[in-house]
Amino acid sequence: MNQKWGNLYLQDVVPKSTYRGMDADNPQATVMNILVAHEKMDDKTAYDIVKAIFDYRNDLIAVHKEAENFKLENQKAAATPIPFHPGALKYYAERGIKVQ
């Protein structure tokens, strides 16, 4: 899948303690979360969206536990087959994150 679609998938495991009735860990493919924007979205809007996601991450986690995986250090060019929006790159640069 990675050869066709880019580095979106990784080998992962659902621990047996996650759900009742699981007797063993369950190997699986995990897909990365990517927020996609149209290339014509203005930089300020993209910046504001990314800023809201990371500045209010704890609020997102309170709504959905998956947001625990939204981490600045995971924002790498190698984790997506599409380029980062310039507005997102500006936010990451301000936070000291080197995407490339």
All heavy atoms as an XYZ file, in Angstrom:
804
protein
N       0.823     -1.188      0.000
C       0.000      0.000      0.000
C       0.867      1.253      0.000
O       0.521      2.243     -0.649
C      -0.948     -0.007      1.201
C      -2.053     -1.057      1.107
S      -3.343     -0.950      2.386
C      -2.427     -1.154      3.871
N       1.973      1.225      0.740
C       2.844      2.393      0.788
C       3.469      2.691     -0.574
O       3.660      3.859     -0.920
C       3.939      2.220      1.833
C       3.427      2.434      3.240
O       2.405      3.066      3.446
N       4.136      1.895      4.204
N       3.787      1.665     -1.353
C       4.373      1.899     -2.664
C       3.389      2.622     -3.578
O       3.775      3.464     -4.375
C       4.820      0.590     -3.295
C       6.050      0.011     -2.647
C       6.433     -1.326     -3.240
O       5.674     -1.946     -3.975
N       7.630     -1.779     -2.908
N       2.118      2.309     -3.446
C       1.106      2.917     -4.305
C       0.657      4.283     -3.803
O       0.470      5.210     -4.585
C      -0.104      1.990     -4.431
C      -1.158      2.515     -5.375
C      -2.271      1.510     -5.611
C      -3.270      2.069     -6.603
N      -4.324      1.118     -6.913
N       0.460      4.439     -2.484
C      -0.177      5.637     -1.933
C       0.749      6.534     -1.127
O       0.348      7.613     -0.705
C      -1.368      5.230     -1.060
C      -2.365      4.417     -1.812
C      -2.590      3.082     -1.672
C      -3.255      4.855     -2.838
N      -3.561      2.665     -2.535
C      -3.992      3.739     -3.266
C      -3.497      6.083     -3.451
C      -4.955      3.823     -4.268
C      -4.461      6.155     -4.441
C      -5.170      5.040     -4.837
N       1.961      6.112     -0.871
C       2.873      6.907     -0.048
C       2.928      6.352      1.358
O       2.217      5.414      1.711
N       3.757      6.939      2.182
C       4.001      6.418      3.529
C       2.872      6.770      4.486
O       3.046      7.526      5.431
C       5.334      6.953      4.054
C       6.493      6.432      3.262
O       6.453      5.305      2.783
N       7.516      7.229      3.097
N       1.724      6.188      4.230
C       0.556      6.413      5.088
C       0.301      5.258      6.040
O      -0.409      5.416      7.016
C      -0.698      6.598      4.228
C      -0.746      7.835      3.357
C      -1.981      7.789      2.467
C      -0.777      9.078      4.208
N       0.844      4.104      5.756
C       0.517      2.898      6.502
C       1.736      2.383      7.250
O       2.850      2.427      6.750
C       0.012      1.804      5.542
C      -1.167      2.249      4.734
C      -1.003      2.833      3.492
C      -2.462      2.122      5.240
C      -2.092      3.261      2.752
C      -3.554      2.547      4.510
C      -3.355      3.118      3.261
O      -4.439      3.544      2.542
N       1.496      1.882      8.456
C       2.579      1.275      9.213
C       2.057      0.059      9.953
O       0.868     -0.064     10.219
C       3.217      2.278     10.184
C       2.273      3.030     11.111
C       2.468      2.569     12.528
C       2.589      4.507     11.000
N       2.980     -0.830     10.225
C       2.650     -2.046     10.948
C       2.376     -1.676     12.401
O       3.134     -0.920     13.006
C       3.819     -3.020     10.849
C       3.445     -4.442     10.932
C       4.634     -5.332     10.577
O       5.787     -4.921     10.608
N       4.333     -6.550     10.235
N       1.295     -2.200     12.952
C       0.893     -1.823     14.298
C       0.221     -3.024     14.966
O       0.049     -4.073     14.353
C      -0.076     -0.635     14.225
C      -0.114      0.190     15.493
O       0.560     -0.161     16.479
O      -0.842      1.187     15.502
N      -0.160     -2.849     16.218
C      -0.799     -3.923     16.989
C      -1.901     -3.316     17.849
O      -1.717     -2.270     18.468
C       0.227     -4.633     17.905
C      -0.446     -5.616     18.842
C       1.284     -5.336     17.080
N      -3.049     -3.986     17.878
C      -4.086     -3.664     18.857
C      -3.830     -4.605     20.038
O      -3.966     -5.829     19.897
C      -5.512     -3.886     18.305
C      -6.550     -3.638     19.374
C      -5.759     -3.005     17.087
N      -3.425     -4.067     21.196
C      -3.141     -4.932     22.341
C      -4.389     -5.706     22.786
O      -5.510     -5.192     22.724
C      -2.694     -3.962     23.431
C      -2.284     -2.724     22.708
C      -3.157     -2.661     21.487
N      -4.173     -6.930     23.244
C      -5.300     -7.779     23.645
C      -6.112     -7.167     24.773
O      -7.293     -7.477     24.929
C      -4.816     -9.180     24.012
C      -3.922     -9.229     25.233
C      -3.439    -10.638     25.490
C      -2.490    -10.664     26.664
N      -1.932    -11.990     26.884
N      -5.533     -6.244     25.519
C      -6.252     -5.611     26.622
C      -7.209     -4.507     26.153
O      -7.968     -3.968     26.952
C      -5.250     -5.024     27.617
O      -4.447     -4.038     26.975
N      -7.208     -4.201     24.862
C      -8.029     -3.108     24.344
C      -9.520     -3.441     24.392
O     -10.337     -2.600     24.768
C      -7.619     -2.768     22.897
O      -6.224     -2.449     22.885
C      -8.411     -1.593     22.362
N      -9.877     -4.648     24.004
C     -11.288     -5.052     23.939
C     -11.509     -6.345     24.705
O     -10.643     -7.230     24.714
C     -11.728     -5.261     22.484
C     -11.567     -4.038     21.625
C     -10.540     -3.956     20.684
C     -12.439     -2.963     21.750
C     -10.385     -2.829     19.892
C     -12.295     -1.828     20.965
C     -11.271     -1.771     20.043
O     -11.125     -0.649     19.262
N     -12.664     -6.457     25.325
C     -13.019     -7.711     26.000
C     -13.074     -8.842     24.977
O     -13.483     -8.640     23.840
C     -14.396     -7.596     26.656
C     -14.392     -6.829     27.940
C     -15.773     -6.716     28.504
N     -16.518     -5.873     27.547
C     -17.815     -5.756     27.476
N     -18.568     -6.403     28.300
N     -18.384     -4.980     26.593
N     -12.640    -10.003     25.390
C     -12.721    -11.185     24.551
C     -11.507    -11.407     23.657
O     -11.446    -12.414     22.963
N     -10.561    -10.490     23.648
C      -9.349    -10.697     22.840
C      -8.352    -11.514     23.657
O      -8.000    -11.135     24.765
C      -8.729     -9.358     22.424
C      -9.514     -8.638     21.362
S      -8.778     -7.055     20.845
C      -7.174     -7.533     20.245
N      -7.930    -12.627     23.099
C      -6.990    -13.504     23.785
C      -5.537    -13.230     23.397
O      -4.619    -13.691     24.067
C      -7.313    -14.969     23.480
C      -8.688    -15.368     24.007
O      -9.104    -14.842     25.066
O      -9.340    -16.194     23.354
N      -5.348    -12.512     22.304
C      -3.990    -12.235     21.823
C      -3.956    -10.848     21.187
O      -4.985    -10.306     20.797
C      -3.578    -13.285     20.794
N      -2.750    -10.287     21.109
C      -2.587     -9.034     20.384
C      -2.983     -9.250     18.926
O      -2.813    -10.338     18.379
C      -1.136     -8.558     20.455
C      -0.712     -8.142     21.864
O      -1.590     -7.924     22.722
O       0.498     -8.038     22.092
N      -3.509     -8.214     18.295
C      -3.978     -8.322     16.921
C      -3.122     -7.441     16.002
O      -3.228     -6.217     16.054
C      -5.444     -7.889     16.847
C      -6.027     -8.040     15.475
O      -5.500     -8.748     14.645
N      -7.124     -7.348     15.231
N      -2.274     -8.061     15.164
C      -1.494     -7.262     14.225
C      -2.423     -6.590     13.210
O      -3.433     -7.165     12.810
C      -0.576     -8.262     13.533
C      -0.896     -9.586     14.078
C      -2.022     -9.473     15.047
N      -2.073     -5.376     12.820
C      -2.920     -4.649     11.872
C      -2.093     -3.616     11.120
O      -0.974     -3.313     11.499
C      -4.038     -3.929     12.607
C      -3.520     -2.810     13.502
C      -4.608     -1.888     13.975
O      -5.755     -2.252     14.023
N      -4.244     -0.678     14.319
N      -2.684     -3.062     10.088
C      -2.116     -1.910      9.397
C      -2.793     -0.672      9.973
O      -4.015     -0.619     10.103
C      -2.371     -1.997      7.901
N      -2.000      0.316     10.359
C      -2.521      1.586     10.862
C      -2.313      2.629      9.782
O      -1.272      2.654      9.125
C      -1.784      1.994     12.146
O      -2.153      1.078     13.178
C      -2.159      3.389     12.593
N      -3.299      3.466      9.595
C      -3.186      4.540      8.610
C      -2.982      5.863      9.337
O      -3.582      6.115     10.376
C      -4.426      4.588      7.680
C      -5.683      4.944      8.435
C      -4.199      5.545      6.529
N      -2.093      6.699      8.801
C      -1.809      7.995      9.393
C      -2.977      8.950      9.142
O      -3.669      8.835      8.130
C      -0.530      8.593      8.782
C       0.699      7.705      8.946
S       1.117      7.330     10.656
C       1.789      8.882     11.159
N      -3.201      9.862     10.060
C      -4.201     10.909      9.877
C      -3.575     12.053      9.090
O      -2.489     12.521      9.440
C      -4.660     11.476     11.233
C      -5.516     10.508     11.986
O      -6.450      9.951     11.451
N      -5.200     10.303     13.245
N      -4.245     12.479      8.040
C      -3.768     13.615      7.261
C      -4.940     14.563      7.060
O      -6.013     14.159      6.619
C      -3.229     13.183      5.887
C      -2.036     12.251      6.046
C      -2.842     14.391      5.050
C      -1.503     11.716      4.736
N      -4.731     15.806      7.415
C      -5.727     16.840      7.152
C      -5.357     17.465      5.815
O      -4.262     18.003      5.650
C      -5.715     17.891      8.260
C      -6.718     19.017      8.132
C      -8.147     18.484      8.135
C      -6.529     20.013      9.270
N      -6.250     17.368      4.851
C      -5.976     17.815      3.495
C      -6.721     19.120      3.225
O      -7.895     19.249      3.567
C      -6.400     16.743      2.469
C      -6.156     17.204      1.050
C      -5.667     15.431      2.749
N      -6.029     20.069      2.609
C      -6.625     21.348      2.237
C      -6.384     21.593      0.751
O      -5.397     21.117      0.186
C      -5.997     22.481      3.047
N      -7.272     22.332      0.156
C      -7.093     22.703     -1.243
C      -5.854     23.588     -1.358
O      -5.588     24.429     -0.489
C      -8.324     23.450     -1.758
C      -8.342     23.579     -3.239
N      -7.633     24.556     -3.899
C      -8.969     22.848     -4.188
C      -7.825     24.432     -5.193
N      -8.638     23.399     -5.402
N      -5.114     23.426     -2.427
C      -3.872     24.194     -2.607
C      -4.116     25.698     -2.680
O      -3.206     26.494     -2.435
C      -3.133     23.731     -3.861
C      -3.908     23.958     -5.134
C      -3.282     23.313     -6.352
O      -2.586     22.297     -6.194
O      -3.500     23.826     -7.446
N      -5.336     26.116     -2.974
C      -5.645     27.549     -3.055
C      -6.140     28.126     -1.724
O      -6.439     29.316     -1.656
C      -6.663     27.813     -4.160
C      -6.081     27.546     -5.540
C      -7.037     27.889     -6.644
C      -6.389     27.593     -7.990
N      -7.278     27.890     -9.099
N      -6.221     27.304     -0.683
C      -6.584     27.846      0.630
C      -5.538     28.877      1.023
O      -4.338     28.644      0.867
C      -6.645     26.746      1.697
C      -6.933     27.284      3.103
S      -6.903     25.998      4.356
C      -8.547     25.324      4.143
N      -5.993     30.006      1.536
C      -5.030     31.044      1.898
C      -4.195     30.596      3.103
O      -4.632     29.788      3.922
C      -5.734     32.379      2.167
C      -6.625     32.317      3.386
O      -7.773     31.864      3.265
O      -6.151     32.710      4.473
N      -2.989     31.131      3.169
C      -2.026     30.721      4.193
C      -2.539     30.974      5.605
O      -2.330     30.160      6.502
C      -0.694     31.429      3.995
C       0.042     30.961      2.748
O      -0.461     30.062      2.038
O       1.133     31.502      2.487
N      -3.216     32.087      5.832
C      -3.695     32.416      7.176
C      -4.717     31.397      7.658
O      -4.678     30.971      8.814
C      -4.285     33.818      7.228
C      -4.752     34.197      8.638
C      -5.298     35.591      8.727
C      -5.737     36.009     10.106
N      -6.084     35.015     11.071
N      -5.632     30.996      6.779
C      -6.645     30.005      7.176
C      -5.987     28.677      7.519
O      -6.296     28.069      8.555
C      -7.692     29.823      6.069
O      -8.333     31.088      5.827
C      -8.737     28.790      6.441
N      -5.060     28.219      6.684
C      -4.358     26.959      6.963
C      -3.580     27.064      8.270
O      -3.605     26.144      9.096
C      -3.428     26.607      5.803
N      -2.893     28.183      8.456
C      -2.144     28.415      9.688
C      -3.078     28.347     10.900
O      -2.777     27.686     11.895
C      -1.462     29.786      9.611
C      -0.761     30.200     10.887
C       0.582     29.904     11.083
C      -1.435     30.896     11.887
C       1.231     30.279     12.255
C      -0.793     31.272     13.053
C       0.531     30.960     13.233
O       1.167     31.325     14.386
N      -4.208     29.044     10.829
C      -5.151     29.086     11.956
C      -5.713     27.710     12.282
O      -5.911     27.372     13.454
C      -6.287     30.069     11.668
C      -5.845     31.524     11.701
O      -4.738     31.826     12.211
O      -6.619     32.377     11.195
N      -5.973     26.905     11.260
C      -6.499     25.548     11.493
C      -5.453     24.700     12.222
O      -5.752     24.041     13.229
C      -6.925     24.888     10.170
C      -8.180     25.582      9.625
C      -7.177     23.388     10.364
C      -8.540     25.177      8.206
N      -4.222     24.714     11.726
C      -3.163     23.913     12.355
C      -2.887     24.414     13.769
O      -2.727     23.619     14.702
C      -1.889     23.927     11.482
C      -0.726     23.256     12.198
C      -2.155     23.254     10.149
N      -2.865     25.721     13.946
C      -2.658     26.307     15.273
C      -3.754     25.852     16.237
O      -3.465     25.461     17.376
C      -2.627     27.828     15.175
C      -2.436     28.544     16.499
C      -2.313     30.054     16.279
C      -2.255     30.853     17.548
N      -1.367     30.388     18.569
N      -4.999     25.877     15.799
C      -6.111     25.445     16.656
C      -5.968     23.971     17.046
O      -6.191     23.603     18.203
C      -7.444     25.682     15.953
N      -5.571     23.141     16.088
C      -5.420     21.708     16.376
C      -4.371     21.485     17.461
O      -4.605     20.726     18.416
C      -5.062     20.932     15.101
C      -6.288     20.866     14.183
C      -4.546     19.528     15.434
C      -5.988     20.337     12.798
N      -3.227     22.136     17.345
C      -2.154     21.878     18.303
C      -2.270     22.706     19.573
O      -1.946     22.222     20.655
C      -0.790     22.028     17.635
C      -0.506     20.893     16.698
C      -0.631     21.058     15.333
C      -0.160     19.646     17.182
C      -0.397     19.998     14.459
C       0.074     18.575     16.338
C      -0.044     18.758     14.971
N      -2.754     23.931     19.473
C      -2.895     24.761     20.676
C      -4.047     24.289     21.562
O      -4.038     24.522     22.767
C      -3.103     26.227     20.304
C      -1.842     26.890     19.773
O      -0.803     26.204     19.638
O      -1.898     28.102     19.481
N      -5.031     23.619     20.973
C      -6.191     23.123     21.728
C      -6.263     21.598     21.696
O      -7.330     21.011     21.815
C      -7.485     23.747     21.192
C      -7.511     25.236     21.415
C      -7.115     26.115     20.415
C      -7.881     25.763     22.646
C      -7.103     27.487     20.623
C      -7.874     27.130     22.866
C      -7.482     27.984     21.853
O      -7.473     29.333     22.068
N      -5.109     20.986     21.570
C      -5.020     19.518     21.492
C      -5.697     18.848     22.686
O      -6.411     17.854     22.520
C      -3.551     19.114     21.403
C      -3.329     17.630     21.285
C      -1.839     17.348     21.033
N      -1.574     15.945     21.174
C      -1.046     15.370     22.250
N      -0.708     16.114     23.297
N      -0.847     14.077     22.310
N      -5.494     19.372     23.882
C      -6.102     18.747     25.062
C      -7.625     18.765     24.991
O      -8.285     17.826     25.445
C      -5.612     19.412     26.343
C      -4.170     19.061     26.647
O      -3.661     18.026     26.203
N      -3.491     19.922     27.374
N      -8.183     19.816     24.426
C      -9.639     19.863     24.241
C     -10.088     18.810     23.233
O     -11.137     18.187     23.407
C     -10.079     21.253     23.774
C      -9.833     22.322     24.827
O      -9.919     22.011     26.038
O      -9.548     23.472     24.435
N      -9.306     18.627     22.187
C      -9.628     17.589     21.202
C      -9.537     16.196     21.827
O     -10.375     15.331     21.567
C      -8.700     17.689     19.993
C      -8.890     18.907     19.106
C      -7.762     18.994     18.080
C     -10.236     18.872     18.419
N      -8.524     15.978     22.652
C      -8.374     14.685     23.328
C      -9.587     14.397     24.214
O     -10.053     13.259     24.280
C      -7.064     14.646     24.147
C      -5.852     14.657     23.213
C      -7.018     13.426     25.067
C      -4.519     14.896     23.905
N     -10.112     15.429     24.871
C     -11.291     15.247     25.729
C     -12.499     14.780     24.924
O     -13.358     14.072     25.440
C     -11.613     16.554     26.464
N     -12.535     15.142     23.647
C     -13.651     14.748     22.782
C     -13.394     13.396     22.128
O     -14.298     12.584     21.980
C     -13.886     15.825     21.700
C     -14.944     15.394     20.707
C     -14.264     17.149     22.343
N     -12.142     13.167     21.723
C     -11.799     11.903     21.057
C     -10.348     11.547     21.365
O      -9.428     12.293     21.032
C     -11.998     12.018     19.550
C     -12.082     10.693     18.865
N     -11.030      9.804     18.825
C     -13.100     10.103     18.203
C     -11.397      8.727     18.157
N     -12.648      8.883     17.764
N     -10.165     10.405     21.979
C      -8.849      9.976     22.451
C      -7.804      9.879     21.336
O      -6.619     10.027     21.577
C      -8.993      8.640     23.176
C      -7.748      8.204     23.901
C      -8.020      6.992     24.760
C      -6.767      6.366     25.263
N      -6.245      6.864     26.475
N      -8.229      9.673     20.108
C      -7.281      9.572     18.986
C      -6.428     10.832     18.852
O      -5.300     10.779     18.359
C      -8.032      9.307     17.676
C      -7.153      9.237     16.438
C      -6.078      8.158     16.472
O      -6.238      7.140     17.169
O      -5.045      8.340     15.791
N      -6.931     11.960     19.317
C      -6.178     13.216     19.230
C      -4.873     13.157     20.037
O      -3.992     13.991     19.836
C      -7.040     14.391     19.683
N      -4.725     12.172     20.924
C      -3.445     11.987     21.622
C      -2.317     11.749     20.629
O      -1.157     12.019     20.909
C      -3.516     10.813     22.599
C      -4.360     11.093     23.813
C      -4.456      9.899     24.753
O      -4.052      8.778     24.371
O      -4.947     10.097     25.873
N      -2.663     11.235     19.457
C      -1.653     10.941     18.439
C      -1.316     12.147     17.565
O      -0.454     12.043     16.696
C      -2.116      9.771     17.570
C      -2.164      8.494     18.372
O      -1.238      8.168     19.092
N      -3.265      7.771     18.277
N      -1.975     13.278     17.759
C      -1.651     14.504     17.024
C      -0.455     15.142     17.724
O      -0.607     15.836     18.723
C      -2.819     15.480     17.011
C      -4.085     14.977     16.362
C      -5.236     15.725     16.447
C      -4.134     13.787     15.677
C      -6.413     15.290     15.858
C      -5.312     13.338     15.088
C      -6.445     14.096     15.176
N       0.736     14.877     17.236
C       1.961     15.343     17.880
C       2.807     16.132     16.901
O       2.965     15.723     15.744
C       2.762     14.153     18.403
C       2.009     13.338     19.444
C       2.778     12.118     19.864
C       1.966     11.310     20.856
N       2.603     10.044     21.172
N       3.339     17.236     17.365
C       4.174     18.069     16.500
C       5.357     17.286     15.937
O       5.710     17.439     14.773
C       4.659     19.307     17.261
C       3.612     20.395     17.460
C       4.122     21.457     18.430
C       3.239     21.026     16.129
N       5.951     16.454     16.761
C       7.137     15.720     16.304
C       6.826     14.715     15.193
O       7.721     14.238     14.509
C       7.853     15.031     17.473
C       7.031     13.993     18.197
C       6.234     14.521     19.389
O       6.009     15.737     19.477
O       5.828     13.690     20.212
N       5.551     14.396     14.985
C       5.157     13.473     13.909
C       4.946     14.180     12.570
O       4.696     13.526     11.566
C       3.880     12.731     14.277
C       4.085     11.769     15.414
O       5.209     11.406     15.747
N       3.003     11.350     16.033
N       5.050     15.485     12.552
C       4.810     16.247     11.324
C       6.075     16.233     10.478
O       6.940     17.076     10.606
C       4.357     17.673     11.655
C       3.182     17.735     12.615
C       2.037     16.818     12.214
O       1.534     16.880     11.103
N       1.620     15.960     13.126
N       6.173     15.232      9.628
C       7.353     15.012      8.791
C       6.920     14.792      7.352
O       5.902     14.147      7.094
C       8.129     13.769      9.249
C       8.554     13.789     10.702
C       9.687     14.742     10.917
C      10.148     14.694     12.362
N      10.789     15.884     12.792
N       7.696     15.289      6.426
C       7.396     15.104      5.009
C       7.314     13.611      4.656
O       6.525     13.219      3.801
C       8.435     15.804      4.150
N       8.107     12.791      5.333
C       8.112     11.358      5.047
C       6.810     10.670      5.462
O       6.554      9.543      5.065
C       9.288     10.693      5.753
N       5.962     11.349      6.236
C       4.723     10.733      6.732
C       3.528     11.016      5.825
O       2.416     10.620      6.150
C       4.425     11.236      8.147
N       3.746     11.684      4.701
C       2.633     12.020      3.822
C       3.082     12.051      2.361
O       4.200     12.489      2.076
C       2.009     13.380      4.200
O       0.987     13.709      3.241
C       3.026     14.486      4.247
N       2.235     11.598      1.458
C       2.597     11.635      0.041
C       2.307     13.000     -0.605
O       2.631     13.204     -1.769
C       1.710     10.547     -0.565
C       0.495     10.539      0.301
C       1.003     10.855      1.686
N       1.714     13.925      0.131
C       1.404     15.248     -0.427
C       2.183     16.315      0.341
O       2.518     16.126      1.508
C      -0.115     15.541     -0.385
C      -0.657     15.480      1.042
C      -0.872     14.594     -1.301
C      -2.112     15.866      1.181
N       2.468     17.436     -0.294
C       3.245     18.477      0.387
C       2.433     19.189      1.461
O       1.205     19.257      1.386
C       3.618     19.444     -0.743
C       2.626     19.196     -1.812
C       2.177     17.771     -1.683
N       3.122     19.719      2.450
C       2.484     20.506      3.493
C       2.099     21.875      2.936
O       2.813     22.445      2.109
C       3.426     20.686      4.689
C       3.493     19.491      5.595
C       4.308     18.421      5.281
C       2.753     19.449      6.762
C       4.381     17.318      6.118
C       2.817     18.350      7.609
C       3.630     17.283      7.282
N       0.991     22.403      3.405
C       0.547     23.742      3.019
C       1.499     24.773      3.628
O       1.961     24.603      4.760
C      -0.881     23.962      3.536
C      -1.537     25.171      2.981
N      -1.214     26.442      3.378
C      -2.511     25.297      2.043
C      -1.953     27.310      2.718
N      -2.754     26.631      1.896
N       1.804     25.860      2.918
C       2.690     26.892      3.465
C       2.211     27.454      4.811
O       3.031     27.772      5.675
C       2.694     27.982      2.386
C       2.359     27.258      1.121
C       1.431     26.148      1.527
N       0.910     27.554      5.013
C       0.398     28.038      6.300
C       0.721     27.084      7.429
O       1.081     27.504      8.539
N       0.634     25.786      7.169
C       1.001     24.788      8.175
C       2.500     24.846      8.447
O       2.933     24.801      9.599
C       0.601     23.395      7.703
N       3.281     24.971      7.387
C       4.732     25.048      7.557
C       5.137     26.241      8.407
O       6.060     26.148      9.212
C       5.417     25.109      6.191
C       5.349     23.830      5.360
C       5.897     24.083      3.964
C       6.070     22.686      6.043
N       4.436     27.359      8.244
C       4.738     28.544      9.050
C       4.521     28.246     10.536
O       5.358     28.575     11.376
C       3.865     29.714      8.615
C       4.100     30.962      9.442
C       3.182     32.097      9.029
C       3.447     33.290      9.942
N       2.422     34.293      9.873
N       3.399     27.597     10.868
C       3.132     27.265     12.269
C       4.208     26.322     12.805
O       4.738     26.532     13.899
C       1.743     26.635     12.425
C       1.472     26.227     13.850
C       1.051     27.156     14.788
C       1.670     24.917     14.269
C       0.832     26.791     16.113
C       1.452     24.545     15.587
C       1.030     25.486     16.497
O       0.823     25.121     17.812
N       4.523     25.282     12.049
C       5.530     24.325     12.513
C       6.881     25.007     12.723
O       7.573     24.741     13.705
C       5.670     23.149     11.535
C       4.408     22.344     11.385
C       4.011     21.860     10.149
C       3.583     22.068     12.476
C       2.845     21.124     10.002
C       2.422     21.334     12.332
C       2.067     20.859     11.086
O       0.914     20.131     10.949
N       7.268     25.890     11.806
C       8.534     26.603     11.942
C       8.547     27.449     13.223
O       9.567     27.484     13.940
C       8.780     27.489     10.728
N       7.440     28.092     13.526
C       7.355     28.880     14.758
C       7.518     28.015     16.003
O       7.992     28.486     17.037
C       6.016     29.613     14.829
C       5.883     30.742     13.857
C       4.506     31.386     13.868
O       3.626     30.977     14.640
O       4.325     32.322     13.075
N       7.122     26.770     15.895
C       7.239     25.839     17.023
C       8.546     25.054     16.997
O       8.742     24.148     17.798
C       6.036     24.870     17.016
C       4.676     25.515     17.175
C       4.469     26.206     18.529
N       4.610     25.328     19.646
C       3.629     24.638     20.209
N       2.402     24.761     19.793
N       3.887     23.857     21.237
N       9.416     25.358     16.057
C      10.716     24.704     15.988
C      10.691     23.337     15.345
O      11.621     22.549     15.514
N       9.655     23.042     14.580
C       9.527     21.739     13.921
C      10.056     21.841     12.499
O       9.615     22.678     11.717
C       8.056     21.281     13.911
C       7.516     21.167     15.337
C       7.886     19.966     13.138
C       8.255     20.190     16.220
N      11.002     20.982     12.168
C      11.537     20.897     10.804
C      10.830     19.764     10.096
O      11.079     18.600     10.385
C      13.041     20.684     10.841
C      13.805     21.897     11.368
C      15.297     21.590     11.403
C      16.151     22.756     11.769
N      15.823     23.523     12.922
N       9.956     20.104      9.165
C       9.148     19.100      8.461
C       9.969     18.351      7.435
O       9.821     17.148      7.284
C       7.920     19.778      7.803
C       7.172     18.807      6.903
C       6.993     20.335      8.867
N      10.838     19.035      6.725
C      11.598     18.417      5.631
C      12.728     17.552      6.153
O      13.405     17.778      7.021
C      12.152     19.471      4.690
C      11.095     20.373      4.144
C       9.938     19.681      3.412
O      10.013     18.523      3.028
N       8.850     20.381      3.250
